[in-house]
């Protein structure tokens, strides 16, 4: 969400150390879709760059549980940026690069 001041997480266990703009009810992918909608994002077809739009991709694991989010970036080169835990952002060439047992699979793309 381009916010480097707060740790965004819906877990009520970690509250008040975390921030979440909608109801804190766990990690179901639908909760992340609601969070994105609260920030002005709408679902879109794919991760193709569109001038003037910010795109993100959600990942889902077994049972429809959220695992990860990545943001499209153009700098320092076109690709995607992710925060893997509390470490610095990492760059990857495409959303599919992260698919696998750790991050699950691409669930959907959103833009604002």
N, C-alpha and C positions, 0 to 999 in steps of 0.2 A: 504493500500500500504506500510505498515510498515514505514511510514514517520511521525514522531512525531513533525516535525518542521513547516509543512504547513497544512492548512485546505483545503482539496480537495473538491471542489464543482464547478459545471459548471455554476452557476448562474452569469450572467453578472451584476446583481444588486449589488452583494457583491464584485465584482472586484474593486480594486486590493488586497483586503484583503484575497482572496482565490486563490488557485492554480488549474489549470486544463491543462493537457498536449495537449489537442486537442481543436477543435472549441467549443466555449461556446454557445450552442444552446438549452439549456433547459434540462429537466429531462426525455426525452424519453429513454426507455431502450436501444435502439440502440446506443445512445451517450455513455452509460456506456460500452457497448460491444466494441466500438471503443477505449475508454480510456484503457480498459484492453488489447486490441490488441497492443496498443502503448507501453504497459509495458511488452510485451512478452507473454501474456496469450492467450491460445487457448481453445475453447469450449471442454468439455469432458463429459462423460456419467453420472458421479455421484460423490459423495463426498467420495468415498472409498479412504483411505490413500494409497498413492503410494510413496515408498521410494525415496527421492531426489526431490519430486515435492511439490510446494506450490499450494494449492487449495483455491479458493474463490467461494462464491455463491452469486448470485444476486437475489433480491426480487423485485417483481413488484406488484403494486396496480391496481386499476381500470383504464381502459383506456391505459394500457401499460406504465404507468409512474413508473420510478424507485422509490423505497422506502428505500432500505437498501442493505448493502453488509456485508458479514461476511467472516472471514479467518479461515481456518482449523489450529488447533494448537495441539501440542502433550504435551505441558508443561503448567501448572503443571500436567495436565491429558489430555488424548485425548478428543477432542471436537471442538468447534468453538468459535472464539473470535469476538466481535463486539464493535464498539464505538456507544453508544446510545447518540447522541448529543455531548456535550463537556465534559461529565463525563468520568471517567476512563473506560478502556475496561471491558466488561462483558463476562463471559464464559457461553456457553450453550451446552448441550449434543449433539444436532443435529440441522441441519438447520430448520427442521420442528417445533422445539420448539418455534420459533418466528412467525410462520404463524398465521395470524389472522387479525383483523381490523387495527392494527397499522402498521405492516410491510408487509401486503399482503401475497403473496405466493411465493414459490421458483420458479424462472424463469429459471435458468440454472447454471451449474457448469463450472468453468474455471480453467486451470492449467498452470504452467510454470516451 
